[in-house]
């Protein structure tokens, strides 16, 4: 591998053609430059020297491209034919490294979401089906199979497989449309609804009227108008479900309660004081749409502090936890319908 900062061009170019090149001098990529390669891919100002046979083996797009006879004035770099692409250098580097490394991600540990997202886009564009499937499976570990566990984590960035930032969910919506993977949409749209700007409409309403890419929330650009409409339309429903969740979890003491009088007093405090203090918000404040978060332990912990050490007995606490698990499972099962989505093979409720 090489990292020569300047790459010589073989054929003469006109002054007009050379002007962009003068502004952006080409560099060897430090990670993917193979001295025995026979073709150079140029993305932005970075050149990747690789093997035509490897690209043809993995990518239908490159395979078809190489069947086209080259022009008489074909550009070369270091004696190799050069192909210029519109991709980012980072995206091309991630894709080529995955093709040559033989393993897309380490078997254990977190993977950066931005790397996974870039690989999904590149694999889809260049029709590398196995790579697209593998990267989408990594995203599904958070946004489908493990979503209920993830949404219960505090902080949310502790998912064992994939890093998480608020704006990632907006990108996942776009990737779901791009790759026709609708199973990613319920969780991704839900996370959008629980994030700015949707959770604070009175403060952020103007951003929906401005150009989405130039607003204070640039990640809105990943959503289509239909996506935004879905999110805005579902907010009242999510608030309603949030209230239903609270009422279901604390619907009464357990039949096996061993501290009847104390638990009834705690239950009365929870269903009156905690309900109105913890779930209602002023009209001009944030909207609590996070109906899938776990609240039973937090409510009982705060009750313990506010009632001088009194809280539910073990049986009642355990029953509240069971109700919460059942309610969250039900809501997750119904989540696609909230957004007007029909998801094939969506998991059924276990409740």
Secondary structure, 3 states (H helix, E strand, C coil): CCCCCCCCECCCCCHHHHHHHHHCCCEEEEEEECCCCCEEEEECCEEEEECHHHHHHHCHHHHHHCCCCCCCCCCEECCEEEEEECCCHHHHHHHHHHHHHCCCCCCCCCECHHHHHHHHHHHHHCCCHHHHHHHHHHHHHHHHHCHHHHHHCCCHHHCCCECCCHHHHHHHHHHHHHHCCHHHHHHHHHHHHCCCCHHHHHHHHHHHHCCHHHCCCHHHHHCCHHHHHHHHHHHHHHHHHHHHHHHHHCCCCCCCCCCHHHHHHHHHHHHHHHHHHHHCCCCCCCCCCCCCCCCHHHHHHHHHHHCCCCCCCHHHHHHHHHHHHHHHHHHHHHHHHHCCCCCCCCCCCCC
